[in-house]
């Protein structure tokens, strides 16, 4: 965050600052809400409460928050699976995993220009690994179909974290059989695949990236 800009905001809000030209107010707010490491979805609720919420009620600035947040910040989405239970009429209980993702939401998605999706794929030995793959790829398909509100993307990156290289074979199979190739509404697309938490230079990671890359592209 730009400390000088933050000090200006806190000392001048409610006085002359709200009457500055809109472009100037937007730039001041964007600098105030600039975060070095971007906006991580898993930290968004705390970040919103501690750093964003107070500006929503300031005259002349509140309506600019969504746009200002993503003028300079990358949004890093880290989806996960959450266990839910459902009780049938016969009293039996059914457990299932569903997609769990906390992030600014559709109203702010429109302003996101730089997006990264981090897919931490569970080992295929887990009974919910296939569910995770289905859910992740379904979300990506919605993004490709422009159903999620990200209509101003310049850069989109997918980072895939794999426990073992052999898990990739299952992922590729699901992509081929159920989803097919996807073209994302962005100018630049990047794909990174890391196997067993190793560095990107790991030969297995390079091979894995080459296997997944044909399924993803950008509209340009």
SVG drawing of the C-alpha trace seen along z (x, -y; Angstrom):
<svg xmlns="http://www.w3.org/2000/svg" viewBox="-38 -21 53 66">
<polyline fill="none" stroke="black" stroke-width="0.4" points="0.0,0.0 1.1,-3.6 1.5,-5.0 1.5,-8.6 -1.8,-8.1 -3.3,-6.4 -2.3,-9.3 -3.9,-11.7 -7.1,-9.7 -7.4,-9.4 -6.7,-13.1 -8.7,-14.7 -11.8,-12.4 -15.0,-14.4 -13.2,-17.7 -12.0,-18.8 -10.8,-15.4 -14.2,-14.1 -14.6,-17.1 -11.4,-16.4 -11.9,-15.3 -13.0,-11.7 -9.9,-10.5 -7.7,-11.9 -9.9,-10.4 -9.8,-7.0 -6.0,-7.1 -5.6,-8.1 -7.9,-5.3 -6.2,-2.7 -2.8,-3.6 -4.3,-3.3 -5.7,0.1 -2.5,1.4 -1.2,4.6 2.3,5.9 1.3,9.6 -2.1,9.1 -5.5,10.1 -5.7,13.7 -9.1,15.2 -8.4,17.1 -7.5,13.8 -10.2,11.7 -12.7,11.6 -10.0,10.4 -8.5,8.0 -11.9,6.6 -12.7,5.9 -9.3,4.5 -8.4,2.4 -11.4,2.0 -14.6,1.8 -13.9,-1.7 -13.7,-3.3 -17.1,-2.1 -18.9,-4.7 -16.7,-7.7 -18.5,-10.2 -17.0,-10.3 -15.0,-7.1 -17.2,-4.2 -18.6,-3.6 -15.1,-3.6 -13.8,-0.8 -14.4,2.1 -12.6,0.5 -9.8,-0.9 -9.1,2.5 -8.1,4.0 -6.3,1.2 -3.0,2.5 -3.8,5.7 -3.7,9.3 -6.5,11.5 -5.3,14.9 -8.0,17.5 -7.3,20.6 -10.4,22.8 -10.9,25.8 -13.4,28.5 -15.5,28.4 -17.3,31.4 -21.1,31.0 -23.7,33.4 -27.3,34.0 -29.9,36.0 -32.4,38.1 -36.0,38.7 -35.1,42.2 -32.7,40.7 -29.5,41.7 -26.9,39.1 -25.0,38.4 -21.7,36.7 -20.4,34.8 -17.7,32.4 -18.5,29.1 -16.6,26.2 -15.6,23.6 -14.2,20.3 -14.3,16.9 -13.5,13.9 -14.8,10.4 -17.6,11.9 -19.4,11.1 -19.9,7.4 -16.1,6.9 -15.1,9.5 -15.9,7.1 -13.0,4.9 -10.4,7.7 -7.6,7.4 -5.0,9.8 -6.3,13.2 -4.5,16.3 -6.2,19.6 -4.3,22.0 -5.5,25.5 -4.2,27.7 -5.2,31.1 -5.5,33.8 -3.7,37.1 -5.8,39.6 -5.8,42.0 -8.4,39.7 -12.0,40.6 -12.8,37.0 -10.0,36.4 -12.2,36.9 -14.9,34.6 -12.2,32.0 -11.2,32.2 -14.8,32.1 -15.5,29.0 -12.3,27.2 -12.8,27.8 -16.5,26.9 -15.5,23.5 -12.9,23.0 -15.5,23.8 -17.8,21.2 -15.0,18.7 -14.3,19.6 -18.1,19.2 -18.0,15.7 -20.5,16.7 -18.5,15.5 -18.3,11.7 -14.5,11.6 -15.0,9.6 -12.0,7.3 -9.2,9.8 -5.8,9.0 -3.9,11.8 -5.1,15.2 -2.8,17.7 -3.5,21.3 -1.2,22.8 -1.7,26.6 -0.2,28.2 0.1,32.0 1.1,34.5 2.3,37.1 3.0,37.0 0.6,40.0 -2.3,37.9 -1.9,35.9 -3.1,38.8 -6.4,38.8 -6.8,35.0 -6.1,35.2 -8.6,38.0 -11.3,36.0 -10.6,33.0 -10.8,35.0 -13.9,37.0 -16.0,34.3 -14.9,30.8 -12.6,30.5 -10.5,27.5 -11.2,24.1 -10.6,20.6 -10.5,17.9 -11.5,14.3 -8.1,12.7 -5.2,11.3 -2.5,13.4 -2.8,16.9 -0.1,18.6 0.0,22.2 2.3,23.4 2.4,27.0 4.3,28.0 4.7,31.7 5.3,32.7 5.9,29.1 9.2,29.1 10.6,26.1 9.3,25.2 12.5,26.6 11.6,30.1 11.5,32.2 8.2,33.8 6.6,30.3 7.7,29.4 6.2,32.6 3.0,32.1 2.7,28.5 3.1,29.8 0.3,32.3 -2.2,29.8 -1.3,26.8 -3.2,27.9 -6.5,27.7 -6.2,24.0 -5.8,20.9 -6.7,17.2 -9.0,15.3 -6.3,12.7"/>
</svg>
